[in-house]
């Protein structure tokens, strides 16, 4: 087996020290201690300084923002460049790819059809898209519904990767016929499992029930009534002169076209997105148009998954995410509804406080801007809340200095192999300490401040991640380092949960040794995609490896600066396995097939053939 090149420890230490010192020396504007009632000028001054610092730190070419107070846009502005090479500045009307925020619009269109009595969101979805599998073999007899698709509880795979981004994308309307009842990742209704694929299925239903092409329906029934004059659903960037150029590592690059337009194909400006936010605060009205009923707006903001045990304290509405953790949390303000978006070269974030009729959207045209748009949106909304209501957010909390060793309960409960949202994690005991290997790094697990929530039922922890540099430095790990980790057993599940502000979210599950290892061990090695075609290449290399008895698929992103993803492969038979997510009994299906007498692995529409040694 080929070994992965490792960075010498001395070089790694030098690199981390330099990064740590650089981050500590970077300019950081001081958040104002107080904001007077109605003083949006102070909000603007601080957030402007923050934007400029964050854009410089993360090499973001352009960014636009809109801050909404009920029916007023109290601040909208662009920063940097919509097109750096042509010298075009970003403005509040610059158009960006908003990525997955598009899902909120698609879900709203489904609810419009439901209001008209043309679609029942709790009926079997196959009634509207006949090719769609009636139910899943993971939970036979439970039909999948539009509500499940809109709340990401249908158990579908995240994506159908073949053809997802390609120079000549096929129609998303072809997707339902490519699925079978065996392609489910999780049993329907049992756990939140984010799916672009599911929302694209909703787009097909909109076309068939609405009687017109998806983009035309969205324009006529939603974008135009909202007054979103510069916005459109398209497979790629708009031809509008307002469209921003996308950037990768500071360089202009082409944005690959997208097949799954209902899930991520909206092109929009910050001021247009502000109109969508304002509609939420007007009980579904936009000017003199009732775009959706007030009851529909309330239903979309309502928690839909309170009865799903494995979701713990993570809550979703219809389309909206309703739980925040760590630095993104707005406290004492009621529900915080939000959605982020990402395409190859664009990033976006939107937060809404329905109880106070405040919202913000931040859009950027650089792949490096994910953390930037989230931080800017959170800080702008927190200060706007203080200006409008006097509610002040506490200062950011930093982890305590590394305390003593974990207690006996933690030392006994945590060691083992885990499948997690971050891929494979190995935890081992070293005397009276615990070490966790994840994402190519080794961390210490140390006691965290706080205690498990009241319904913990005997879970061990909380612990938090700590990184020791040169044996003496403890760099701030940000939000990751502030999250507590607890172990809890629920039925047969040995779960790992993240704990923040007394709320728990599923992170992963401890693994036993897989069955059918012998058959799959013969397939270890490097693989290549034999039918990539014109698809956008996300992964540079794929390897099937074994580590301490666990089978792992190791994928190196094309971006060499990104760490390799290491995902657990769990065989179910000699020819069928699953790429696991946070649970050991679900994940995307990998099958062994034969093409021209050669064994290949079939996954998400692709075929992978092992390279010769």
N, C-alpha and C positions, 0 to 999 in steps of 0.2 A: 504494500500500500504506500502511495506517495505521501510524504509528510509535508505539512504546511510550513512555509518559511516563517520563522519567528523573529521578531525584533529583539536584538540583544538587550538584556535587562538594563545595562547602563544607558543605551540609547533611548529606551522607553522612559526611564526615569528623567533623563535630560529633557525629553520632549514634553512630558507632563509638567515638570517644574516650569518650563518656559511658558506653557499654556496657562498654568495657574497664576504665575506672576503677571502675565499679560492681562488676564481677566481682572486681576486685582487693581491694575494700574489704569484700566480703561475708564474714561469719563462716565460718571453716573450722575445724572441730574437728581437733585434732592426733591422728593415729593413734598409739597406744602403740608405743614402740620394741620392747618385748618383752611377751609374754603367757606367764604361767607355765602349766605343765601343768594342764589341767583348769579353767583360770580363765575360764569362760564369763561370769562377772560382768564382767570387763574388756571382753570382746567386746560384751556388751550395753550397757555404759556408753558406749563409743565410737560404736557403730552407732546408738544412740538419739540422741546428739547430732548425728550426721551426718544421720539421717532428718529431724530437726526443722529443721536448716539447709536441707537440700535441698527439703523441702516448702515452706518459706517462700520460698526463692529462685525456685521454679518454680510457685508458686501451686497446690499439690496439696491437694485437699480432704481425702482420706483414704487411708490406706495400712495394709496388714496384712502381717505377716512370720511365717514359721515356719522355724526352724533345726533340722535333723535330724542326730543322731549315731546311726547304725545304727537301732535300734528305739526310740530316745528322741527326743521333741521337747524339746530343751534350752532352747528359748526360742520363745514365740509371743506376739504382742502386736499391738494395733491403735493407730494414731496418727491424730489429726485426727478427721474426721467421716465416718461412713457417709452421713449426711444432715445437711448443715449447717443448712438452714432449719428442720428439726424438732428440731435439737439432739441427734441420735442419734450417739453416739461410735462410731468404728470399733473393732472388736475382732478377736481371732483367728478368730471365727466369722462375721464379716461376709462375705457372699457377693458376689463380683465376677464380671463376665464375664472369663474368662481368655484369650479370643481363641485364637490359634494353638497354644497349649499343648494345646488340645483334640486336635490331630492325634496326639499321643503316645497318647492313649486310643483313638482310632479305629484306629491302627496295631496297638495291643496286642490289640484285639478281632479284627482280621484274623488275627493270629498265633494267637489262641485257636482260630479256625476251622481254621487250618493244622494245629495240633496234633491236632485231632479228625479230620483226614484229609478235611475237607469242602471245602478250598480249597487249591490249589497256587499258591504265590506266584510261581512261575517259569513257570506255564502261561499261554498267551494269555488275557488278561483277558476277552476276548469270550466265553470259555467260561462265565463267570458273569454277565456283563451283555451280552446278545446285541446290543444296539444300539450298543455301543462299537465304534469303528472298529478293524478287525483289525490294521492297521499304518498307517504314516505314509508319505505320498508323499515325505517328506524322506529316508526310509531304507526303501524298499520291501522287503518280505519279512522285516522285523524286527518281530515282534508285540510289542505293549506288554503288560507284566506288572504284577501287583500289587507286586512288589519294586521295579520302576521307579517306580511311583506313590508308594510309601512313602519312596523315597530321592530323589524329585524329579528323576528322570532319564528320564521318559517324553517330555519335550519338549513338554508341553502348555502352553497359555497360562496365565498366573498366575490369571486370573479369567475368568468369563463375566459381564461387568459388568451387562448388562441383567437386572434382577430380583435382583441380588446383595443389596442392602439396599433394602427397600421396605415400605410399610405393610401389604401383604398378600402376603407372599412365597409363591411356588409351591413345590412340593416339589423338593428337590434330585434326586429320582428322575427328573425330566424331563430333566436335563442330558445324559445319554448320547445321547439321540435328537437333540439339537441340534447335535452335533459331526459333522464329516466327516473323512475321512483327510487333507483339505487344510488343516485348521485347526491343525496342529502348528506350534509355534514353532521347535523345533530337532529335529534328527535324534535319535531315541531312543538313549539310552546314550552320547551324545557330550559332554554338559556338564550340570552342575548347573543346574536352572532351576526355582525355587520355584513351586509351583502349589497354590493353594487348590482349584482345579477338580479336580485329580487326586485329592485326599483326599476330596472329595465323591463322586467315583466309587466310592471304596472303601466309603463309607457305603451306596451302593446295593447293592454286593455283599454287605455284611453283612446288609442287609434280606432279600435274595433267598436267600442261602445259609442265613442264620440262621432264616428263617421267621417273623420278627416285625418290627414297626416298629423303626427304628434306635434311637430313644430308649429304647424298652422293652428292647431287647437290651442296650444299654449299662448300663441300670439293673440288670438281672437278672444279667448275666454279669461286670460289672466294678465298678460303683460300689457296689452293695450288698455284695458280697463283701469289698471293701476297707474297708467301714465308713464310706464317704463319705456320711453321712446327710443332709447339707445340700446335696448336689450333684445336678445334673440337666443333661441336654442339652435345650436349648430354643432356639427361634428368637429369643427376646428375653430381657430380664431376667426373673428368677423373680418370682412373686407372694409368695414367702416374706417375712416381716417382717424377715429378716436381709439382704435384698438391698440393696446400696448404690445410692444415687442417683449418676448420672453427671454430670460437670461439664466445661464447655468455657469456657476463658478465665475461670475462677473463678465461672461462673454455672451453675446447674442447667439441664440440657437433657434432652430425651427421647433415649434410645438407640434408633436405628432397628432394626427386626427384620431378621434375617439368614436368607437362604435356605440357605446352605452350612453347615448345622448341624454335619456331621462335621468340617469344617475349623476352626470357630471358635465353636461354640455351647455350650460347657460353662460353666455357672455353678457356682462352687465357692468355698469358704473356704480360708484359709491352712492351717488344721489338717487339713482334708480332703485338700488337696494333699500335706501332709506324709505322709499314709498311703500315697499313691501312691509317694512317694520311698522310704519305709521298705520297701515291697514289693520295690523293686529290690535293696535290701541284704540281703533275706531269701531271695534266689534264687527270687523269685516267690511267696512265701508271705505271707499276711495272716492272723495268728492261726492257726487250725487249717485254713485254706483254702489249697489250692495254686491260686492264681489263674492263673498261667502256669508253665510248666516252667522250671527253672534254665537249661536250654539255650536257651530262647527269650529270657530276659533277656540272656544272654551274646551271642546273635546280634544282638539289637537294639543292643547297645553296640559290636558289631564294625564296623570300617571296611568299608563296602560299595563304595567307589568308588576304591580304590587303583589300579585299572587304567584309569582314565579320564584320559588325558593332559591334557586342557584344564582339569581341576579342579586341577591342580598340587598344592599342599599343603593344599587345603581338603578336609576329610574329613567324611563323614556316616555315621551308622549307619542303622538302620531307625527312622525318626522323629526320632532324636536328631541334633543338630548336634555335631560332635566337634572343631571347630577354633575357636579364639578368636584375636583379633588386638588389639594395642594394650592399652588400659587394662583390657579385660575378661579378660586372660590370667591364669590361675593357673599359676605355674611350679613345676616339680619335684614335681608331685603326680600324675603319670600322666594318663590321659585326663580331659578336662573335658567332660562331656556337658551339653547345655543346650538350652533352647528359650525363645523370647520369644513374647509375644502382644500383640495390639492389636485393639481394635474402635474404633468411632467415639469413645467416651468413656472407655475403660478400657485400662490397660496392665499387663503382667505380665512376670515373668522368673523362670526356674528354672535353677539350676546344680546339678550332681551330680558328686561325685568318687567313682566306683565303687571305686577302689583303697583308699580310706580310709573308705568308708561315711559320707560327709558330704554333706549337701545343704541347699539353701535355696530358698525360694520367696518372692517379694515381689509383692504385688498392689496396684493403685491405681485410684481411680475418677476420674481426670482425664486428659484427652487430652494434657496437657503433661508427663506423668510418664515418658515413655519413657527418658530418660537417668537419671532418678531411680531407677527400679526396677532398672536394670542396675547402677548404681554401688553402691547399697545391697546388692544381692545379692553382687556381687563382693567388696566390703569385708568383709561378714559372713562369707563363706566363707573368705576369706584368713586372717582372724584366728582363725576356728574351726579351721582347719587347723593353725595354730601352737599353739593350745591343746591340740589332740589329739595332734599328732605332733612339735612343735618345728620344723617346716618354716616358715621365715620368708620372706615375700615381699620382694624388693628394693624400695627406694623408687621412686616413679614417676620415669621418666626424662623429662627435658625436652629439646627440640631444642637443638642447639648454636646459638650466635650465628651469624647469616648469614655464611657463609664467602665465598670468592672465586667467580669465575664457573665455570659448568659446563665440563668439558673438551671437547675437540674431538669426541670420540665422541658425547657427549650432544648437543652443538649440532647434529650431523648427523642423529642418530637420532630425536630427539623431535618436531621441528616437524611439524605436519599437523593434520588434522581427525580426531576420534575419536568413536566411539560407545562409551559407558561405562555403568556401573551408575548413574551420576549424570546421565545424559543426554548431550547434545552438549558436547564439549570442543574448543576450538581452541587449539593451541600454536603460537607463532610466535617466531622468533629476532629479537632486537633487538641487533645488534652482538655482544657476547660474553655476552648474557643471554638467558634464555628466559622468556616470559610465557604463562601458561595462563588462558584465559577459561572459567569454568565457574560454573553456578548463579548467573549474574548478577553475578559478581565477577571481578576480574583478580588473579591471584597471580603471584609470582615462583617459578620452579623453581630451587632452589639445591642444591648437593651435600649429601648426607646422610651421617651417620656410618655406618660399616659397609660391607659389600661384598656383591656378589651371591652367591647360594648356589652351592655347588660345581658343580651341574649347570646353571649358567646358559648355557653354550654361547655365550659372546660377547655377551650382552646389555649394553646401555649403561645407566649409572646406578650406584648409586641417586641419585635426586634427591628432594627433599621440597618441599612447598608452604610458601611464606613470604608473609605479607601485610605490606606496608609502609604504615604509616599516617602521613600528614603528612610522609613522607620520612624519619622518624627512629624511629618506634615500630614494634615487631614484636610485636603481640599474640600471646599463646599460642593456637594453634589446637587445642589439646588433642590427642586421638587422631589427628585428620586430619593435623595438622602433624608428628606423630611417625612416620608411615608413609612408608617409602621407595617410590619409583616406579622401575621398571626397564622397559626396552624389550627385548623378545625376539621373534625371528622363529621360528615353528614351522610348517614347511611353507609354505603360502601365507598364513598368518596373521601379520600384523604387530601383535603384542600389546603391551598395556600391563598390567603386573603391579604389585600392591601387595606390598611386602616388609616383614615385621615379624618380628623374632627369627629371621631366617634362613629364614622360610617365605614362600612366594609364593602369591598368589591372583589369579585373573583379574579385571581391572578393565575392560578395554575393548580395542578394536581400531582401528587406523588405517584411514581410509576413502579410497577414490578417489572421483572424481566419479561420480554415479549415472547409469545409463542411463535412457532414457525421461523425461529431465527436461522436454523440450519439451511432452509431453502433460500432465504433472502441473503444469507451471508455469501452465497456463491455469486451474488450480483454486486458486491462491493466494487467500487472503482469510480472513474470519471465518466461523465455522460455529456452528450451533445444533443441539442434539439435538431431533429432531421427535417422538420417541416416548419421552420420559423417563417419562411417566405419573406414578405415585406413588413412583417410585424416589427414594432419598436422593441429593441433588445433591452430588457431590464437586467438580465443576469449574464455575467461574463463566463461563469463556470458553475457546474453542478457536480457534486460528488456524493456518493453513498458510502458512509464510513461507519465503523463500529467503535464505540467507546464504553468501556466497562460494561459490556453486554447490551448496551442500547444501540439501536440502529438510528443513524442521523443522516438527514439530507443537508448538506452544507452548500449554500448558494452564495457566491461572491457577486455582489451588485456590480454593474458596469462602472459605477462611481467607485474608483479604487480607494477613495478616502473613507468610504463607509465600511463598517465591519461586516464580515460574513454572517449570514443568517444560518443558524443551526437548528433545524426543526426535527422533532422526533418522528420517525417512521414506525408505525405500529402494524405489523402484519396481522391480518385476520385469517389468512389461509396461505397456501403456497403461491397464490397468484394475485391476491388482493391485499392491499395495505391502506393505511390512512396516514396522512400528514396531520399530526395532532395540533390542536390549538390549546386552550386552557384546560380541557378535559381529556381524560385518557380513553373515553369510549365514544369519541366523535372526531371528525376531521375530514378533509377533502380526500377523495378516493384516488388511489394509484393502482392501476391494473397492469398485469403482464399480458402482452399481446405479441403477435408474430406478424412481421412484414417481410415478404420475400424470403422467408426462411430464417430471418434474424429476429431474435427476441428483443422487444422494446418495452419501455415503460410508458404507459399512456396516462397523462395527467392534464386535466383542464383543457382538453382539446389538442394538446401537443403529444408528440411521440419522441421519446428520448432513447438514444442508442448508446450502449457502453463503448467507450473508446478502446482501441486495442492497447494493451500494456506497452 
